[in-house]
C-alpha cells in the first residue's frame, strides 16, 4: 500500500516537473495556451482558462518548492534505492 502511494506521489511530481519546464513561446503558444483569455462573456471559468492558470501557477509559484521536493526525492531514492 505504501509503495503504491509513493509511486502515485512520484508520478505526480514528474507531471509537475514537466509542466514547470514547458516553454511558452515554443510549445504553449502553438497550441493556444500561452495566456488566459479575460473576457466578460462568462468564459473566465472555462476549462482552457483553468488549464492555462494551472500551468502559469506551476511555472511561477511552484518553481522553488519543486526544487526542494526534487532534492528530497533524489536523496530518498539514493538512500532506499
C-alpha angles and dihedrals in degrees: 000000000000092000093053090049090050089049090053091050091048092050091050090049090053091050091050090049090051092051091047094058098046111125114228097208098042104037114008097047092054092058095038099253100114101106135007118255112239109199137147097230096090100267094118091100097043119132092246093055091046091052091049091049091049092051093048092047093051091047095050111024102030099045097095097039089049090056091054094044091049091052091051092049092048092052090045090052092047093051100041101025 
